[in-house]
Amino acid sequence: MKNRFVPTVASLLLLCACTGNNAGLNDANGQRMQTLDNDTLMEETGRDFGYGFSRYTENEVGRANHTVGALTVDRGMLADVITRLVLSLKQIEEAAALVTDKYALVVYEHRAEQMTEEEVAEQVKRAASASLPRFYEVYVANDRARIRDIERFASLPSGNGYQHLLQDTIETFKQYPQGDQ
């Protein structure tokens, strides 16, 4: 317990110190200075800084906006990121991913390496989980034929109308090694 207490307190103190006065972001008249977003910086400098930054005032967003703080997820982008992460594993030849509101289904084909199917499944599952919010359930399958199963959802609208098809697909995925995670 003591091993975690000191670093935790030190981190909190550091965070509190860094959240101090933002006077440096205002001009002499107290007006907010113009800040550039990453896309503008990339266009002007030709460099990608690699960080995401966003800043708003209460007036810009407005208190009437009920979606303030709501998490919005680009599922297509997440599926792309997961597929690329899985393909970055040296034993994977092909990968496909489907991301729904609470599930990620990943299909992969792996090379015959010195790893067991269970070990490969665990690596694939960890790679997918690394780019998702924690509440997502990840299922994997090492069968190229399952790509068609998840691809059919790409053209369907999200919602409860196809939930039974999704659950059937998940049950099929559960028959494959899922790793220890």
C-alpha positions in Angstrom: 0.0 0.0 0.0 2.8 2.4 0.9 4.5 1.6 -2.4 1.6 3.1 -4.3 0.8 6.0 -1.9 3.9 8.1 -2.4 3.8 8.0 -6.3 0.1 8.7 -6.3 0.4 11.7 -4.0 3.4 13.0 -6.0 1.4 12.6 -9.3 -1.6 14.5 -7.8 0.6 17.3 -6.6 2.2 17.6 -10.0 -1.2 17.6 -11.7 -2.5 20.3 -9.4 0.5 22.4 -10.0 0.1 22.2 -13.7 -3.6 23.2 -13.7 -2.9 26.6 -12.3 -3.4 29.9 -13.9 -3.9 30.0 -17.7 -3.0 33.7 -17.9 -0.4 32.9 -20.6 -3.2 32.0 -23.0 -4.8 35.4 -22.7 -3.5 38.7 -24.3 -3.0 42.0 -22.4 -6.7 42.8 -22.6 -7.7 39.5 -21.0 -9.1 38.2 -24.3 -8.3 34.7 -25.3 -5.5 34.4 -27.8 -6.0 32.5 -31.0 -4.7 29.0 -30.7 -4.1 26.7 -33.7 -5.4 23.1 -34.0 -3.2 20.3 -35.2 -4.6 20.4 -38.8 -3.7 24.1 -39.1 -0.3 23.5 -37.7 0.3 20.7 -40.1 -0.7 22.9 -43.1 1.4 25.9 -42.0 4.5 24.0 -40.9 4.4 20.8 -42.8 5.1 19.0 -39.5 2.8 16.6 -37.6 3.1 17.3 -33.9 1.3 14.1 -33.0 -0.7 15.5 -30.1 -4.4 16.1 -29.9 -5.4 19.4 -28.4 -8.8 21.1 -27.9 -9.8 24.2 -26.0 -13.2 25.9 -25.6 -14.8 28.3 -23.2 -18.1 27.8 -21.6 -19.6 30.4 -24.0 -18.3 28.7 -27.1 -19.9 25.3 -26.2 -22.8 26.7 -24.2 -24.4 25.1 -21.2 -27.6 24.3 -23.1 -25.6 21.7 -25.1 -26.6 18.5 -23.5 -23.8 16.5 -25.2 -21.0 18.3 -23.5 -18.7 15.7 -22.2 -20.4 12.9 -24.1 -18.1 10.4 -25.7 -18.5 10.1 -29.4 -16.6 7.3 -31.1 -15.8 7.0 -34.8 -16.3 3.2 -35.1 -14.9 3.0 -38.6 -11.7 4.7 -37.4 -11.4 2.4 -34.4 -11.9 -0.7 -36.7 -9.1 0.6 -39.0 -6.8 1.2 -36.0 -7.5 -2.2 -34.6 -6.9 -3.9 -38.0 -3.6 -2.1 -38.4 -2.5 -2.9 -34.8 -3.3 -6.6 -35.3 -1.4 -6.6 -38.6 1.6 -5.1 -36.9 2.0 -8.4 -35.0 4.6 -10.4 -36.9 2.6 -13.7 -37.0 -0.5 -12.1 -38.5 -1.1 -12.2 -42.3 -4.6 -10.8 -42.6 -7.0 -9.1 -40.3 -10.5 -7.5 -40.2 -12.4 -5.8 -37.4 -15.9 -4.7 -36.6 -16.6 -2.2 -33.9 -20.1 -1.8 -32.5 -21.4 0.2 -29.5 -20.0 -2.3 -27.0 -18.3 -5.1 -29.0 -15.2 -5.5 -31.1 -15.0 -8.5 -33.3 -11.6 -9.3 -34.9 -10.9 -11.9 -37.5 -7.3 -12.8 -38.3 -5.2 -15.4 -40.1 -1.8 -16.2 -38.7 1.3 -17.8 -40.0 2.4 -21.1 -38.7 4.9 -19.9 -36.0 6.2 -21.2 -32.8 3.2 -19.9 -30.9 0.0 -21.8 -30.0 -3.3 -20.6 -31.3 -4.2 -19.6 -27.7 -1.1 -17.3 -27.5 -1.8 -15.7 -30.8 -5.5 -15.1 -29.9 -4.3 -13.4 -26.7 -2.0 -11.1 -28.6 -4.7 -10.2 -31.1 -7.2 -9.6 -28.3 -4.7 -7.4 -26.4 -3.9 -5.4 -29.5 -7.6 -4.8 -30.1 -8.3 -3.9 -26.5 -5.4 -1.4 -26.4 -7.3 1.0 -28.7 -10.8 0.7 -27.2 -12.5 2.0 -24.1 -12.4 -0.5 -21.3 -16.1 -1.4 -21.4 -15.8 -3.0 -24.8 -15.9 -6.7 -25.1 -13.5 -8.1 -27.6 -13.9 -11.4 -29.4 -11.5 -12.9 -31.9 -11.5 -15.7 -34.5 -8.8 -17.3 -36.5 -10.8 -18.2 -39.5 -10.8 -16.2 -42.8 -14.4 -17.3 -43.5 -15.6 -15.2 -40.5 -14.6 -12.0 -42.3 -17.8 -12.3 -44.3 -19.7 -12.7 -41.0 -18.5 -9.3 -39.7 -18.4 -7.6 -43.1 -22.2 -8.0 -43.5 -22.7 -5.6 -40.6 -20.8 -2.8 -42.3 -23.8 -2.0 -44.5 -26.4 -2.4 -41.8 -27.7 0.5 -39.7 -26.7 0.3 -36.0 -29.5 -0.4 -33.5 -31.5 -3.2 -32.0 -32.9 -4.5 -35.3 -29.9 -6.7 -35.9 -28.9 -7.5 -32.4 -29.9 -11.2 -32.7 -27.6 -11.5 -35.8 -24.7 -9.9 -33.8 -25.3 -12.2 -30.8 -25.2 -15.3 -33.1 -22.0 -14.1 -34.6 -20.5 -13.5 -31.2 -21.5 -17.1 -30.2 -19.7 -18.4 -33.3 -16.6 -16.4 -32.3 -16.6 -17.9 -28.8 -15.9 -21.3 -30.3 -12.5 -20.1 -31.3 -9.5 -19.6 -28.9 -10.0 -16.3 -27.0 -6.7 -16.0 -25.1 -6.4 -15.7 -21.3 -7.3 -12.0 -21.1 
